[in-house]
Amino acid sequence: MMAAVSAADLGHRVTLLEQNEKLGKKLYITGKGRCNITNDSDVEQLLAHVVSNPKFLYSAFYTFDSSRMMDFLESEGLALKTERGNRVFPLSDKSSDVIRTLQNALKSRRVKVELHARVTGLRVQAAGEIAGVDFLQKGQKRNLTADAVIVATGGISYPSTGSTGDGYQFAKETGHTLVKCSPSLVPITVREGYCKELQGLSLRNVALQVFRGQTCLFTEQGEMLFTHFGVSGPLVLSASSILSGADMEGVRMEIDLKPALSESQLDDRLLRDFAERKNVQFKNSLSKLLPAKLIPVMVSLSQIDPEKRINEVTKQERGRLLKLIKAFPLTPAGLRGYNEAIITKGGVSVKDINPATMESRHCRGLYFAGEILDLDAVTGGYNLQIAWSTGYLAGLSVPE
């Protein structure tokens, strides 16, 4: 949609082929239906949150950054708001309003939208120049001649929204290299059985660290959630972007349940809490410090007798409890699949694409934009900004 808008603004006659029955099905479910449109950050901050090939995005982000996206939507009549972490949402909290705004932008620019149109192949001239596309529409074979084609078909995550991987086949058939795909921004399965006991527990203001051996691969503070298979939530999804496609051998995770307190401060806190409840059994002593659902698991992992009176807990035992609170252990077993992944990691190699224009280096007049490319970022609106920026630059780069 963004590519169509920017191409139409240059005066091109633009046709948008959409295989679904309506536009923006994947956009509709982003941000839990609220649509985290972008992140209100400068370009350097945007680039800092890109996991794969950030340097490729310099031209795209500097041409059309988050402030320009926000200005565009507001000029088209959509009210916005910025929340914690500079995450930008529609004021209404409805992703459907973002889609409606983009649809109206297409309509006002006279972009022709063909629904139920599944592209089956690209037509390329012998000289290596795009000629058009073949597509099926309600069972009928059709084709379009075109001076330029922009492929913005997405990846293979949430296939029910139309992300079926067709674009990868078009890319392969036109001589492009594909970087192996894997689900990303996806929940993580965990080996420990106690995750099932903690199912439904949401943790806020915790810090998650991911290690391979002694090397820290990821550290961030925020929110996460325990599930029947492991962990999910914003922190975990971002951590998964580092683990996507990686070998899990030797990888471990730790949750700092009290990141605002140093170990000595936490020890002081424990001593104060214990002093107030000297004769209370250990199993009943942690209600001021930890969520109720977490306490039985912590008691078990601490190896402190649950019936023991607080005044009998030794310094060594208190030290074990402290370490558990500062480094609650989890062992990742793998990532969930594409049906739960927000994005796809991998895709068309950026080495095959001109970063200044998004045009293919192998086929003149053929452009790629968005998730189909080997580009991905952490959560917070960054992946959608990649889509807006690369789409806008692709449309802008089509010669007049």
Secondary structure in CASP SS format (residue, H / E / C, confidence):
PFRMAT SS
TARGET T0000
AUTHOR 0000-0000-0000
METHOD secondary structure of the structure
MODEL  1
M C 1.00
M H 1.00
A H 1.00
A H 1.00
V H 1.00
S H 1.00
A H 1.00
A H 1.00
D H 1.00
L C 1.00
G C 1.00
H C 1.00
R C 1.00
V C 1.00
T E 1.00
L E 1.00
L E 1.00
E C 1.00
Q C 1.00
N C 1.00
E C 1.00
K C 1.00
L C 1.00
G C 1.00
K H 1.00
K H 1.00
L H 1.00
Y H 1.00
I H 1.00
T H 1.00
G H 1.00
K H 1.00
G H 1.00
R C 1.00
C C 1.00
N C 1.00
I C 1.00
T E 1.00
N E 1.00
D C 1.00
S C 1.00
D C 1.00
V H 1.00
E H 1.00
Q H 1.00
L H 1.00
L H 1.00
A H 1.00
H C 1.00
V E 1.00
V E 1.00
S E 1.00
N C 1.00
P H 1.00
K H 1.00
F H 1.00
L H 1.00
Y H 1.00
S H 1.00
A H 1.00
F H 1.00
Y H 1.00
T H 1.00
F C 1.00
D C 1.00
S H 1.00
S H 1.00
R H 1.00
M H 1.00
M H 1.00
D H 1.00
F H 1.00
L H 1.00
E H 1.00
S H 1.00
E C 1.00
G C 1.00
L C 1.00
A C 1.00
L E 1.00
K E 1.00
T E 1.00
E E 1.00
R H 1.00
G H 1.00
N H 1.00
R E 1.00
V E 1.00
F E 1.00
P E 1.00
L C 1.00
S C 1.00
D C 1.00
K C 1.00
S H 1.00
S H 1.00
D H 1.00
V H 1.00
I H 1.00
R H 1.00
T H 1.00
L H 1.00
Q H 1.00
N H 1.00
A H 1.00
L H 1.00
K H 1.00
S H 1.00
R C 1.00
R C 1.00
V C 1.00
K E 1.00
V E 1.00
E E 1.00
L C 1.00
H C 1.00
A E 1.00
R E 1.00
V E 1.00
T E 1.00
G E 1.00
L E 1.00
R E 1.00
V E 1.00
Q C 1.00
A C 1.00
A C 1.00
G C 1.00
E E 1.00
I E 1.00
A E 1.00
G E 1.00
V E 1.00
D E 1.00
F E 1.00
L E 1.00
Q E 1.00
K C 1.00
G C 1.00
Q E 1.00
K E 1.00
R E 1.00
N E 1.00
L E 1.00
T E 1.00
A C 1.00
D C 1.00
A C 1.00
V E 1.00
I E 1.00
V E 1.00
A C 1.00
T C 1.00
G C 1.00
G C 1.00
I C 1.00
S C 1.00
Y C 1.00
P H 1.00
S H 1.00
T H 1.00
G C 1.00
S C 1.00
T C 1.00
G C 1.00
D H 1.00
G H 1.00
Y H 1.00
Q H 1.00
F H 1.00
A H 1.00
K H 1.00
E H 1.00
T C 1.00
G C 1.00
H C 1.00
T C 1.00
L E 1.00
V E 1.00
K E 1.00
C E 1.00
S E 1.00
P E 1.00
S E 1.00
L C 1.00
V C 1.00
P C 1.00
I E 1.00
T E 1.00
V E 1.00
R C 1.00
E C 1.00
G C 1.00
Y H 1.00
C H 1.00
K H 1.00
E H 1.00
L C 1.00
Q C 1.00
G C 1.00
L C 1.00
S E 1.00
L E 1.00
R E 1.00
N E 1.00
V E 1.00
A E 1.00
L E 1.00
Q E 1.00
V E 1.00
F E 1.00
R E 1.00
G C 1.00
Q C 1.00
T E 1.00
C E 1.00
L E 1.00
F E 1.00
T E 1.00
E E 1.00
Q E 1.00
G E 1.00
E E 1.00
M E 1.00
L E 1.00
F E 1.00
T C 1.00
H C 1.00
F C 1.00
G E 1.00
V E 1.00
S E 1.00
G C 1.00
P H 1.00
L H 1.00
V H 1.00
L H 1.00
S H 1.00
A H 1.00
S H 1.00
S H 1.00
I H 1.00
L H 1.00
S C 1.00
G C 1.00
A C 1.00
D C 1.00
M C 1.00
E C 1.00
G C 1.00
V E 1.00
R E 1.00
M E 1.00
E E 1.00
I E 1.00
D E 1.00
L C 1.00
K C 1.00
P C 1.00
A C 1.00
L C 1.00
S C 1.00
E H 1.00
S H 1.00
Q H 1.00
L H 1.00
D H 1.00
D H 1.00
R H 1.00
L H 1.00
L H 1.00
R H 1.00
D H 1.00
F H 1.00
A H 1.00
E H 1.00
R C 1.00
K C 1.00
N C 1.00
V C 1.00
Q E 1.00
F H 1.00
K H 1.00
N H 1.00
S C 1.00
L C 1.00
S C 1.00
K C 1.00
L C 1.00
L C 1.00
P C 1.00
A C 1.00
K C 1.00
L C 1.00
I H 1.00
P H 1.00
V H 1.00
M H 1.00
V H 1.00
S H 1.00
L H 1.00
S H 1.00
Q C 1.00
I C 1.00
D C 1.00
P C 1.00
E C 1.00
K C 1.00
R E 1.00
I H 1.00
N H 1.00
E H 1.00
V C 1.00
T C 1.00
K H 1.00
Q H 1.00
E H 1.00
R H 1.00
G H 1.00
R H 1.00
L H 1.00
L H 1.00
K H 1.00
L H 1.00
I H 1.00
K H 1.00
A C 1.00
F E 1.00
P E 1.00
L E 1.00
T C 1.00
P E 1.00
A E 1.00
G E 1.00
L E 1.00
R C 1.00
G C 1.00
Y C 1.00
N C 1.00
E C 1.00
A C 1.00
I C 1.00
I E 1.00
T E 1.00
K E 1.00
G E 1.00
G E 1.00
V E 1.00
S C 1.00
V H 1.00
K H 1.00
D H 1.00
I E 1.00
N C 1.00
P C 1.00
A C 1.00
T C 1.00
M C 1.00
E E 1.00
S E 1.00
R C 1.00
H C 1.00
C C 1.00
R E 1.00
G C 1.00
L E 1.00
Y E 1.00
F E 1.00
A C 1.00
G H 1.00
E H 1.00
I H 1.00
L E 1.00
D C 1.00
L C 1.00
D E 1.00
A E 1.00
V C 1.00
T C 1.00
G C 1.00
G C 1.00
Y H 1.00
N H 1.00
L H 1.00
Q H 1.00
I H 1.00
A H 1.00
W H 1.00
S H 1.00
T H 1.00
G H 1.00
Y H 1.00
L H 1.00
A H 1.00
G H 1.00
L H 1.00
S H 1.00
V C 1.00
P C 1.00
E C 1.00
END
